[in-house]
């Protein structure tokens, strides 16, 4: 399994990095959590809806996030806006084209589902180097 590397993200070394997983499909969420743990990262969540994700950001916090675009009848755009406001990097995961993403998710690093584990870890590392996302 690929590890994140030795660069810090938001002031945290990879072994301390907390990654919020926002995904409404339980099997995909568990797969993402497993790959993050295997890469030496700490998992926050998974959150299956916007309200739970925002609660986790407020109560526990995170250093980075993986966001599924569609969460049942809502999108993860409010979560993305909160992460942007906090300066927290995130990666978007979607089964749809990035052209169809809500405005708050456009410009973020995006991966098509299902994404290989190495691509997810690499995308998180790249997202950590971005200081702002176009709105």
C-alpha positions as a printed NumPy array, in Angstrom:
array([[  0.   ,   0.   ,   0.   ],
       [  1.223,   3.468,  -0.818],
       [  1.795,   5.788,   2.112],
       [  1.192,   9.51 ,   1.9  ],
       [  4.862,  10.326,   2.2  ],
       [  6.923,  12.475,   4.503],
       [  5.465,  15.903,   3.747],
       [  3.199,  17.419,   6.35 ],
       [ -0.377,  18.431,   5.565],
       [ -1.884,  21.359,   7.466],
       [  0.922,  21.041,   9.987],
       [  0.378,  17.339,  10.621],
       [  2.718,  14.562,   9.705],
       [  1.061,  11.814,   7.637],
       [  0.813,   9.383,  10.55 ],
       [ -1.154,  12.008,  12.509],
       [ -3.269,  13.28 ,   9.619],
       [ -7.026,  13.069,  10.105],
       [ -9.015,  12.587,   6.891],
       [-12.756,  13.134,   6.887],
       [-14.612,  10.66 ,   4.67 ],
       [-17.958,  11.919,   3.34 ],
       [-19.655,   9.11 ,   1.417],
       [-23.249,   7.862,   1.523],
       [-22.53 ,   4.362,   0.179],
       [-21.512,   2.248,   3.176],
       [-19.328,  -0.189,   1.226],
       [-17.437,   2.586,  -0.558],
       [-17.026,   4.467,   2.743],
       [-15.56 ,   1.376,   4.409],
       [-13.211,   0.785,   1.453],
       [-12.017,   4.397,   1.626],
       [-11.529,   4.151,   5.394],
       [ -9.507,   0.948,   4.987],
       [ -7.249,   2.416,   2.323],
       [ -6.618,   5.523,   4.424],
       [ -5.799,   3.448,   7.507],
       [ -3.49 ,   1.238,   5.428],
       [ -1.738,   4.415,   4.253],
       [ -1.086,   5.411,   7.867],
       [ -3.824,   8.033,   8.136],
       [ -6.532,   8.513,  10.753],
       [-10.137,   8.38 ,   9.533],
       [-12.77 ,  10.845,  10.695],
       [-16.263,   9.533,  10.007],
       [-17.41 ,   8.316,   7.612],
       [-20.227,  10.84 ,   7.339],
       [-23.174,   9.908,   5.157],
       [-24.833,  13.337,   5.   ],
       [-23.971,  17.03 ,   5.097],
       [-25.195,  17.573,   8.665],
       [-23.042,  14.738,  10.029],
       [-19.992,  15.92 ,   8.061],
       [-20.352,  19.487,   9.328],
       [-20.781,  18.194,  12.877],
       [-17.577,  16.145,  12.58 ],
       [-15.668,  19.147,  11.197],
       [-16.835,  21.254,  14.139],
       [-16.476,  18.673,  16.901],
       [-13.43 ,  16.641,  15.845],
       [-11.881,  18.536,  12.957],
       [ -9.862,  17.161,  10.087],
       [ -6.694,  17.909,   8.175],
       [ -8.054,  16.826,   4.78 ],
       [-11.211,  15.276,   3.367],
       [-12.565,  12.959,   0.706],
       [-15.966,  14.142,  -0.536],
       [-18.489,  12.189,  -2.545],
       [-20.438,  14.714,  -4.627],
       [-23.904,  13.194,  -4.304],
       [-25.127,  12.258,  -0.848],
       [-28.611,  10.934,  -1.48 ],
       [-30.857,  13.96 ,  -2.027],
       [-28.121,  16.506,  -1.244],
       [-24.614,  17.347,  -2.41 ],
       [-21.445,  17.793,  -0.401],
       [-21.112,  21.417,  -1.558],
       [-21.856,  22.886,   1.915],
       [-19.111,  20.662,   3.34 ],
       [-16.694,  21.84 ,   0.641],
       [-17.512,  25.48 ,   1.408],
       [-16.81 ,  24.921,   5.115],
       [-13.529,  23.172,   4.336],
       [-12.516,  26.016,   2.01 ],
       [-13.347,  28.562,   4.724],
       [-11.102,  26.639,   7.124],
       [ -8.292,  26.196,   4.587],
       [ -8.666,  22.415,   4.691],
       [ -7.708,  20.521,   1.527],
       [-10.109,  18.025,   0.011],
       [-10.511,  15.658,  -2.906],
       [-13.797,  15.105,  -4.703],
       [-14.9  ,  11.58 ,  -5.598],
       [-17.686,  11.177,  -8.122],
       [-19.234,   8.831, -10.609],
       [-20.093,  11.85 , -12.76 ],
       [-18.097,  14.261, -14.892],
       [-16.549,  17.205, -13.026],
       [-18.524,  19.471, -15.369],
       [-21.671,  18.377, -13.527],
       [-20.314,  19.162, -10.046],
       [-21.938,  21.968,  -8.048],
       [-20.035,  25.306,  -8.184],
       [-18.506,  24.858,  -4.708],
       [-16.766,  21.67 ,  -5.84 ],
       [-15.452,  22.887,  -9.181],
       [-11.732,  23.489,  -9.291],
       [-10.988,  20.867,  -6.648],
       [ -8.958,  17.787,  -7.442],
       [-11.492,  15.209,  -8.582],
       [-11.303,  11.465,  -9.065],
       [-13.777,   9.189, -10.794],
       [-15.187,   6.366,  -8.718],
       [-13.981,   3.779,  -8.26 ],
       [-10.496,   5.226,  -7.862],
       [ -7.41 ,   3.086,  -7.214],
       [ -5.969,   3.445,  -3.711],
       [ -2.732,   4.97 ,  -4.99 ],
       [ -4.689,   7.627,  -6.901],
       [ -6.658,   8.556,  -3.784],
       [ -3.527,   8.923,  -1.651],
       [ -1.713,  10.831,  -4.402],
       [ -4.699,  13.17 ,  -4.85 ],
       [ -4.783,  13.888,  -1.102],
       [ -1.088,  14.758,  -1.194],
       [ -1.629,  17.055,  -4.203],
       [ -4.67 ,  18.708,  -2.593],
       [ -2.566,  19.535,   0.441],
       [ -0.333,  21.712,  -1.727],
       [ -3.225,  23.826,  -3.052],
       [ -3.763,  27.001,  -1.054],
       [ -7.052,  28.052,  -2.637],
       [ -9.775,  26.619,  -4.812],
       [-11.457,  28.841,  -7.401],
       [-15.005,  29.664,  -6.409]])
